[in-house]
Amino acid sequence: QVHLAESGGGAVQVGGSLLLSCVVVGSKYQRVVGWFREVPGREREPVAGIYWNDQRFYDDSVKGRFTVRQDKAKDLVYLQMRGLKPEDSGMYYCATKGASGSWLDQEDYRDWGQGTQVTVSS
């Protein structure tokens, strides 16, 4: 059984930083972990993804500001967020699936965390 749990969200001012963590327990070895953002009234958006072999992908809106990395020994995946903007605000979820296919295929993710809220104010 796969279990994910996010932490590290909070309220920051524009330009600030946050480090989100996602504990991923029980997933397949060859997997991808994705970070997604949800804002009321909008579709859930992909933010970043990291494959089991450390291949990483980012949405264009966060490239150069966010970094995704993993510590397999600790079952943790991190999302380092820098240079935060108000449009980065939302509920952030991590999710995992097998490594086949694109990290963008949200419908293929069956295991999700409960989310952590990020609020960026100007």
Disulfide bonds with the S-S distance in Angstrom:
Cys22-Cys94 2.04
